[in-house]
């Protein structure tokens, strides 16, 4: 945990005072989504469906190949222009 009182952040800064803490935005987003899913059944069900479908795809090389042929390329800032 990155706590400034007794967590990793505190221990690292004690070891190296010039260290700078940067929290991971993806981790923060994941924590928010987990909290929302606890309070909203629709979100929880949607996330479970995504998990089931992605596991079904990943369990088979044939399904992975089919999926890779239909999935859109990743979104990048360059694709806007």
C-alpha positions as CSV (number, residue, x, y, z in Angstrom):
1,X,0.0,0.0,0.0
2,X,1.3,3.5,-0.8
3,X,0.5,5.1,2.5
4,X,2.7,8.1,3.5
5,X,2.5,7.1,7.2
6,X,3.5,3.4,7.3
7,X,3.2,2.1,3.7
8,X,5.6,1.4,0.9
9,X,5.8,5.1,0.1
10,X,7.0,5.9,3.6
11,X,9.6,3.1,3.6
12,X,10.9,4.1,0.2
13,X,11.3,7.7,1.1
14,X,13.0,6.7,4.4
15,X,15.5,4.7,2.3
16,X,15.8,7.3,-0.5
17,X,14.6,10.8,0.4
18,X,14.7,12.0,-3.2
19,X,12.3,9.3,-4.4
20,X,9.1,10.5,-5.9
21,X,5.8,8.6,-5.5
22,X,3.6,8.2,-8.6
23,X,0.3,6.4,-8.2
24,X,-0.8,4.2,-11.1
25,X,-3.9,5.6,-12.8
26,X,-4.9,2.1,-14.0
27,X,-4.9,0.8,-10.5
28,X,-7.0,3.7,-9.3
29,X,-9.5,3.1,-12.1
30,X,-9.7,-0.6,-11.2
31,X,-10.4,0.3,-7.5
32,X,-13.2,2.7,-8.6
33,X,-14.8,0.1,-10.9
34,X,-14.7,-2.5,-8.1
35,X,-16.5,-0.2,-5.7
36,X,-19.1,0.7,-8.3
37,X,-19.6,-2.9,-9.2
38,X,-20.3,-3.7,-5.5
39,X,-23.1,-1.1,-5.5
40,X,-24.6,-1.6,-8.9
41,X,-25.8,-5.1,-10.0
42,X,-25.9,-4.0,-13.7
43,X,-22.2,-3.1,-13.7
44,X,-21.3,-6.2,-11.8
45,X,-23.2,-8.4,-14.2
46,X,-21.7,-6.6,-17.2
47,X,-18.1,-7.1,-15.9
48,X,-18.8,-10.8,-15.2
49,X,-20.1,-11.2,-18.8
50,X,-16.9,-9.6,-20.1
51,X,-14.8,-11.9,-17.9
52,X,-16.7,-15.0,-19.1
53,X,-16.5,-14.1,-22.8
54,X,-12.8,-13.1,-22.6
55,X,-12.0,-16.4,-20.7
56,X,-13.8,-18.4,-23.4
57,X,-11.8,-16.6,-26.1
58,X,-8.5,-17.0,-24.4
59,X,-9.0,-20.8,-23.6
60,X,-8.9,-21.7,-27.3
61,X,-6.2,-20.9,-30.0
62,X,-8.9,-21.2,-32.7
63,X,-11.1,-18.6,-30.9
64,X,-8.1,-16.3,-30.4
65,X,-7.3,-16.4,-34.1
66,X,-11.0,-15.7,-35.0
67,X,-11.1,-12.8,-32.5
68,X,-7.9,-11.3,-33.6
69,X,-9.3,-11.2,-37.2
70,X,-12.4,-9.2,-36.1
71,X,-11.1,-7.0,-33.4
72,X,-10.4,-3.3,-34.1
73,X,-6.9,-2.0,-33.8
74,X,-6.0,-0.3,-30.5
75,X,-7.1,3.3,-30.2
76,X,-4.2,5.8,-30.3
77,X,-3.9,9.5,-30.4
78,X,-2.5,9.1,-34.0
79,X,-5.7,7.5,-35.1
80,X,-7.7,10.7,-34.4
81,X,-5.9,12.7,-37.0
